[in-house]
Amino acid sequence: MWKKIPLVPEELNISVTLTNGQAFRWVCVDEKEKIYAASLWSCVVLLKQKHETDVVEYCFKYPENEVPNESKSRKLLFRYLNVDVDTRNLFQLWEEKDPTFAQHCKNLYGVRILKQDPWENLISFICSSNNNIPRISQMLQKLCSSYGTWLGYWFGHDFYSFPSLSKLASISELERELRNLGFGYRAKFIHKSVLYLSKNKGFLENLSSLSYEACRDELCLLPGVGPKVADCVCLMSLNKFESIPVDTHVLQLAVRDYKIWPRNAHSVLFTNEIYKRKKSYCLGFQSLHVQGPFTVILAAIGMFLLSFLYEALRSFRLNIEEKPNEKRYRNTYVTLSYALQACLSLYLMLCAMSFNGFVIIPIIFGGVLGYRVFPVSARRPDCACH
């Protein structure tokens, strides 16, 4: 029996959410009715949304030998879909903060971040290395049909559970078998990750209690897990929403729409150091609403200090004009000139690092101040005596 998910269509579009590359085992089993199915938590979940304006409906299919527990399955499904997250308010906030997002957001309504099982998510994204979505889905289907438990046959498809860690750890020649299934070099990474997790009981379960940075660093200890795969697991399984997985597609979008990296950025290899640098640029537009107030304060403090130095310099210049033979006035004037130049240079550099439009305030101020003072104080410090 079909039941409705308590989300309006603008908050959940399954044809986009389930096929956009964050989960790889959903299958469209009915093109006309737009029914998608996947095996989750030892049952098969069906989601239906015939039209984009329809509310999503769900139902569960259980193996013949299992007692249905629809209440538990519903809780797991709602958790999987992050039903408690109000994406409409988030979209409204992002539209106000980001004009570029506001231009494209109409095509993004209904997209949600899924909260997946960390174990399945980890193996899935190890398989994603240098791969595409159809092939990743095919590899995971082979993994499930070879080592998972058969759940049943519905809508013309056999459904299998995702194999457990203990099941894969019990296979003596796992790497060789995975290579025979077409996993290629990823077979070695999966095998070694299985061995590591088997020796470190509770490794994945304990990650959610760590900070984002610590969680990502721990995941990178696993064979075949780099910064991007670690970020995917952090974001889609461990509630680390500050995580931004950066691949070539995300980077190209950031370059095209936010101009935060050179145009030839896609040609740079994704070493760990380069990944960190590129991610820091992507984080720049994520935190604009935090940097804005900081830059206003920075500009205010900087203007106060520069104004103070400028007034002191102007006072000494007047004294030099009144007493041109007083050497102490001349030396102090030159010293203050250099101090003003150094402060201005440092100030503009700090402002430029803030990555937002408020930088225009100190630049204009600095330009006017430099035009008024530097031609006299820096290039010709002795002209005030004549």
C-alpha positions in Angstrom: 0.0 0.0 0.0 1.4 3.4 -1.1 1.8 6.1 1.5 2.9 9.7 1.2 6.1 11.2 2.3 5.6 14.5 4.3 7.5 16.6 1.8 6.1 18.9 -0.9 7.3 18.4 -4.5 9.6 21.4 -4.2 11.5 19.6 -1.4 11.8 16.2 -3.0 12.2 15.2 -6.7 13.2 11.6 -6.8 14.2 11.5 -10.5 16.9 14.0 -9.7 17.8 13.1 -6.1 18.2 9.4 -6.7 20.2 9.6 -9.9 22.5 12.5 -9.5 25.6 10.5 -8.3 25.2 10.4 -4.6 23.6 6.9 -4.5 24.1 4.3 -7.2 21.7 1.4 -6.6 18.4 2.9 -7.3 16.7 1.5 -10.4 13.7 2.9 -12.3 11.5 -0.2 -12.5 8.5 1.6 -14.1 9.2 4.4 -16.5 5.5 5.3 -17.0 4.7 5.6 -13.3 8.2 6.8 -12.4 8.8 4.1 -9.7 12.3 3.7 -8.3 13.5 0.8 -6.2 16.5 -0.1 -4.2 17.4 -2.7 -1.5 17.9 -1.0 1.9 17.9 -2.4 5.4 17.1 -6.0 4.3 14.0 -4.9 2.4 13.2 -3.2 -0.9 12.1 0.4 -0.9 9.8 1.7 -3.6 9.4 5.4 -4.3 6.9 6.8 -6.8 6.5 10.3 -8.3 4.7 10.2 -11.6 4.9 13.9 -12.1 7.2 16.5 -10.7 4.2 18.2 -9.1 3.2 15.1 -7.2 4.0 14.3 -3.7 6.4 11.3 -3.4 4.8 8.0 -2.2 6.5 5.0 -0.8 6.0 1.3 0.1 8.2 -1.6 1.2 8.7 -5.1 0.0 10.0 -7.7 2.4 11.5 -11.2 1.9 9.1 -14.1 2.4 10.9 -15.3 5.5 11.0 -11.9 7.2 8.3 -10.4 9.4 7.5 -6.9 8.1 8.3 -4.0 10.4 7.0 -1.0 8.5 7.3 1.4 11.4 11.1 0.8 11.6 11.5 0.9 7.8 9.6 4.2 7.7 11.9 5.8 10.3 14.9 4.6 8.4 13.5 5.9 5.1 12.7 9.4 6.6 16.2 9.5 8.0 17.7 8.4 4.7 15.8 11.3 2.9 16.7 13.8 5.7 13.0 14.6 6.0 13.6 16.9 9.0 15.7 19.3 6.9 13.7 22.2 5.6 15.2 22.8 2.2 12.8 25.5 1.2 14.1 27.8 3.9 17.7 26.9 3.0 17.0 27.7 -0.7 15.5 31.0 0.3 18.6 31.9 2.4 21.0 30.8 -0.3 19.1 32.9 -2.9 19.4 36.0 -0.7 23.2 35.4 -0.1 24.2 34.2 -3.5 23.0 35.9 -6.8 24.5 33.1 -8.9 22.6 30.5 -7.0 19.4 32.5 -7.4 19.8 32.4 -11.2 20.0 28.6 -11.3 18.0 27.4 -8.3 14.7 26.8 -10.2 16.4 23.8 -11.8 17.5 22.5 -8.4 14.2 22.4 -6.4 13.6 18.9 -5.1 17.3 18.0 -4.7 18.2 16.6 -1.3 21.3 15.2 0.3 20.8 11.6 1.3 22.0 10.2 4.6 23.4 6.8 3.6 24.9 3.9 5.4 28.7 4.8 5.9 29.8 1.3 4.9 27.9 1.2 1.6 28.8 4.8 0.9 32.5 4.2 1.4 32.7 1.2 -0.9 30.5 3.0 -3.5 32.8 6.0 -3.7 36.0 3.9 -3.7 34.4 2.4 -6.9 33.7 5.9 -8.2 37.4 6.7 -8.8 37.9 7.5 -12.5 34.5 6.1 -13.2 31.0 7.1 -14.4 27.6 6.6 -12.8 26.3 3.7 -15.0 29.5 1.7 -14.6 29.6 2.3 -10.8 26.0 1.1 -10.6 26.9 -2.0 -12.6 29.9 -2.8 -10.3 27.8 -2.4 -7.2 25.1 -4.6 -8.6 27.7 -7.3 -9.3 29.0 -6.9 -5.7 25.5 -7.3 -4.3 24.5 -10.3 -6.5 27.7 -12.1 -5.7 28.0 -11.5 -2.0 24.7 -10.1 -0.8 21.5 -11.9 0.3 18.7 -12.4 -2.2 15.6 -10.5 -1.0 13.1 -11.2 -3.8 12.0 -10.6 -7.3 9.8 -7.6 -8.1 9.1 -5.5 -11.2 11.2 -7.8 -13.3 14.3 -7.4 -11.1 16.2 -9.5 -8.6 17.1 -7.5 -5.5 20.0 -8.3 -3.2 21.2 -6.7 0.1 24.5 -4.9 0.2 27.1 -7.3 1.5 28.2 -6.8 5.1 31.8 -6.1 6.2 32.0 -9.5 7.8 30.8 -11.2 4.6 33.6 -9.6 2.5 36.2 -10.2 5.2 35.4 -13.9 5.2 36.4 -14.2 1.5 40.0 -15.4 1.4 40.8 -14.1 -2.1 38.5 -11.1 -2.3 40.8 -9.0 -4.5 41.2 -11.7 -7.1 37.4 -12.3 -7.2 36.7 -8.6 -7.4 39.1 -8.2 -10.3 37.3 -11.1 -12.1 34.0 -9.1 -11.6 35.5 -6.1 -13.4 36.6 -3.9 -10.5 40.1 -3.4 -11.8 42.6 -1.7 -9.5 39.8 -0.7 -7.1 39.7 -4.4 -6.0 42.9 -3.9 -4.1 41.6 -0.8 -2.4 38.4 -2.5 -1.4 40.2 -5.6 -0.1 42.7 -3.6 2.0 39.9 -1.3 3.3 38.0 -4.4 4.4 41.0 -5.8 6.2 41.6 -2.4 7.9 38.0 -2.1 9.1 37.9 -5.7 10.3 40.9 -5.0 12.5 39.6 -1.7 13.8 36.1 -2.5 15.0 33.7 0.3 15.2 35.9 2.6 13.0 33.0 3.9 10.9 30.5 4.1 13.7 32.8 6.3 15.8 33.5 8.9 13.1 30.2 10.8 13.5 31.3 12.0 17.0 34.5 13.6 15.6 35.0 17.0 14.1 34.8 17.3 10.4 38.5 17.7 9.9 39.3 14.8 12.2 36.7 12.7 10.5 38.1 13.4 7.1 41.7 12.7 8.2 40.6 9.3 9.7 38.9 8.3 6.5 42.0 9.1 4.5 43.8 6.4 6.4 41.8 3.8 4.4 43.4 2.5 1.2 41.9 4.1 -1.9 40.3 6.9 0.1 41.5 10.4 -0.9 40.2 13.8 0.2 37.3 13.8 -2.3 36.0 10.3 -1.3 36.4 11.2 2.3 34.4 14.4 1.8 31.6 12.4 0.1 31.3 10.0 3.1 31.5 12.9 5.5 28.7 14.8 3.7 26.4 12.0 2.7 26.7 9.7 5.7 28.1 11.5 8.8 26.2 14.8 8.9 29.4 16.9 8.2 27.5 19.5 6.1 30.5 21.8 6.0 32.1 19.2 3.7 32.4 20.1 0.0 33.6 17.3 -2.2 35.6 18.9 -5.0 36.0 17.1 -8.3 36.6 18.4 -11.7 32.9 19.2 -12.2 32.5 21.2 -9.0 35.8 23.0 -9.8 34.6 23.9 -13.3 31.4 25.3 -11.9 33.3 27.3 -9.3 35.6 28.7 -12.0 32.8 29.5 -14.5 30.2 31.0 -12.1 32.4 32.3 -9.2 35.7 33.1 -10.9 37.6 31.7 -7.9 40.4 29.8 -9.8 42.3 30.2 -13.1 40.5 29.0 -16.2 43.0 26.2 -16.7 42.4 24.8 -13.2 41.0 21.5 -14.5 44.4 20.6 -15.9 46.0 20.5 -12.5 46.3 17.1 -10.9 44.3 16.5 -7.7 47.1 16.0 -5.3 46.2 16.3 -1.6 47.8 19.8 -1.4 46.1 21.0 -4.6 42.8 19.6 -3.4 43.0 21.6 -0.1 43.8 24.8 -2.0 40.9 24.3 -4.5 38.6 23.5 -1.7 39.6 26.6 0.3 38.6 28.6 -2.8 35.2 26.9 -3.0 34.7 27.5 0.7 35.1 31.2 0.0 31.7 31.7 -1.6 30.1 29.3 0.9 31.0 31.6 3.9 30.3 35.0 2.4 27.6 35.7 4.9 30.2 35.2 7.7 33.0 37.2 6.0 30.8 40.2 5.3 30.5 41.5 8.9 34.2 40.6 9.5 35.3 42.7 6.6 33.2 45.7 7.7 34.9 45.6 11.1 38.3 45.2 9.4 37.6 48.2 7.2 36.5 50.3 10.1 39.6 49.5 12.3 41.9 50.0 9.3 40.4 53.3 8.4 40.7 54.5 12.0 44.4 53.6 12.2 45.3 55.0 8.8 43.4 58.2 9.5 45.3 58.6 12.8 48.7 58.1 11.0 47.7 60.5 8.3 46.7 63.2 10.8 50.0 62.7 12.7 51.9 63.0 9.4 50.0 66.1 8.4 50.8 67.7 11.8 54.5 67.1 11.4 54.4 68.4 7.9 52.9 71.7 9.1 55.7 71.9 11.8 58.3 71.4 9.1 56.9 74.2 7.0 57.0 76.5 10.1 60.5 75.4 11.2 62.3 74.1 8.1 65.7 73.8 9.8 64.4 71.5 12.6 66.0 68.1 11.7 64.0 66.1 14.3 60.7 67.1 12.6 62.1 66.0 9.2 63.3 62.6 10.6 60.0 61.9 12.3 58.1 62.9 9.2 60.0 60.4 7.0 59.6 57.6 9.6 55.9 58.2 9.8 55.7 58.2 6.0 57.3 54.7 5.8 55.1 53.5 8.7 52.0 54.7 6.8 53.1 52.9 3.6 53.7 49.7 5.5 50.4 49.8 7.4 48.5 50.6 4.2 50.1 47.7 2.3 49.4 45.2 5.1 45.8 46.5 5.4 45.0 46.2 1.7 46.5 42.7 1.7 44.3 41.6 4.6 41.2 43.1 2.9 42.0 41.4 -0.4 42.1 38.0 1.4 38.4 38.4 2.5 37.1 37.5 -1.0 34.1 39.8 -1.1 32.8 43.1 -2.4 33.6 45.1 0.8 37.2 45.1 -0.4 36.3 48.1 -2.6 36.0 50.3 0.5 39.6 50.1 1.7 41.0 50.1 -1.8 39.3 53.4 -2.7 40.3 54.8 0.7 43.9 53.6 0.2 44.1 55.0 -3.3 42.9 58.4 -2.2 45.3 58.4 0.8 48.2 57.3 -1.3 47.6 60.0 -3.9 47.4 62.7 -1.1 50.4 61.6 0.9 52.8 59.4 -1.0 53.8 61.8 -3.7 55.1 64.0 -0.9 56.1 61.7 1.9 57.5 58.7 0.0 59.0 59.9 -3.2 60.1 63.4 -2.2 60.2 63.5 1.7 62.3 66.7 1.6 59.9 68.8 -0.5 58.0 70.1 2.5 61.1 72.1 3.5 61.1 74.2 0.4 
